[in-house]
Amino acid sequence: MQQILITCADKVSVVNYVRYAHGLISEYIPEDLSKEFLKYLGLPELRSSAPEPPLKKRKLSDVPVEPEEDYTKFNSDNLKTKKANTKMSAAQKALAKVDKSGMKSISAFFSSKPKASK
């Protein structure tokens, strides 16, 4: 009984190898010659299954999708509590004590400068 199973398995693998070899060769020869070669080898033509229709795309609704909950309230509470709880270093405390009345803001450095008249 095992001999029968082994020979059937060998035949299937041989057929698969021959079909694979035919596929490799048929890439380089014309289609009509490939069909004749398939008949010569005695292999049946592969029938492709019925073509499946392409998947349908989801339709986008006209109504914009909005979140069910307001997620901003969670973030704003955390930021306020973090700023209040952070301790200032000694250098930050010294900078806070400095008189800033005559100093320009840092954004003034990056703003466009007025053109000098000649």
C-alpha positions in Angstrom: 0.0 0.0 0.0 2.9 2.4 0.8 4.4 1.7 -2.6 1.3 2.9 -4.3 1.3 6.1 -2.3 4.9 6.8 -3.0 4.6 6.3 -6.7 1.5 8.6 -6.8 3.5 11.2 -5.0 6.4 10.8 -7.4 4.1 11.2 -10.4 2.6 14.4 -8.9 6.0 15.9 -8.2 7.3 14.9 -11.7 4.2 16.6 -13.3 4.8 19.7 -11.2 8.5 19.8 -12.3 7.6 19.4 -15.9 4.9 22.1 -15.7 7.4 24.4 -14.0 10.0 23.8 -16.7 7.3 24.5 -19.3 6.6 27.8 -17.6 10.2 28.8 -17.6 10.7 28.0 -21.3 7.4 29.5 -22.4 8.6 32.9 -21.1 11.1 33.0 -23.9 9.2 31.5 -26.8 6.1 32.7 -28.6 2.6 31.8 -27.2 1.6 29.5 -30.1 4.9 27.6 -29.8 4.3 27.4 -26.0 0.9 25.8 -26.6 2.3 23.2 -29.0 5.0 22.4 -26.5 2.4 21.9 -23.8 0.6 19.4 -26.1 3.8 17.6 -26.8 4.5 17.2 -23.1 1.0 15.8 -22.6 0.1 18.3 -19.9 -3.5 19.6 -19.7 -3.9 23.4 -19.9 -4.3 25.1 -16.6 -7.8 26.5 -16.2 -7.8 29.7 -14.3 -10.6 30.1 -11.8 -13.4 32.6 -12.5 -12.0 36.1 -12.2 -13.1 37.7 -9.0 -14.7 41.1 -9.2 -12.5 43.9 -7.7 -13.1 44.8 -4.2 -15.5 47.7 -3.8 -14.2 50.9 -2.2 -16.0 52.2 0.8 -18.2 55.2 0.1 -17.3 58.3 2.1 -20.2 59.8 3.9 -21.1 63.4 3.3 -21.2 64.1 7.0 -17.8 64.8 8.5 -16.7 62.3 11.2 -16.2 63.9 14.6 -14.9 62.4 17.8 -17.4 61.3 20.3 -15.5 62.7 23.3 -13.5 66.0 23.7 -10.0 64.8 24.1 -8.5 68.3 24.5 -9.7 68.6 28.1 -7.5 65.7 29.2 -4.3 67.3 27.7 -4.9 70.9 28.9 -5.4 69.8 32.6 -2.1 67.8 32.6 -0.1 70.7 31.1 -1.3 73.2 33.7 -0.5 70.9 36.6 2.9 70.0 35.3 3.9 73.6 35.0 2.8 74.4 38.5 4.6 71.4 40.0 8.0 71.9 38.3 10.7 73.3 40.5 12.9 76.0 39.2 16.7 75.5 39.3 19.0 78.1 40.9 19.9 79.5 37.5 16.3 79.9 36.5 15.6 81.7 39.7 18.5 84.1 39.1 17.2 84.8 35.6 13.8 85.5 36.9 15.2 88.2 39.3 17.0 90.1 36.5 15.5 93.5 35.5 14.2 93.0 31.9 12.8 96.5 31.4 15.4 97.6 28.8 15.8 94.3 27.0 14.3 93.4 23.6 12.4 90.3 23.2 14.0 87.3 21.4 11.4 87.6 18.6 12.8 91.0 17.7 16.0 89.3 16.7 14.2 87.1 14.1 11.8 89.8 12.7 12.6 91.6 9.5 14.6 94.8 9.9 13.4 98.1 8.4 15.4 99.3 5.4 17.8 102.1 6.1 17.0 105.2 4.0 19.9 106.9 2.1 
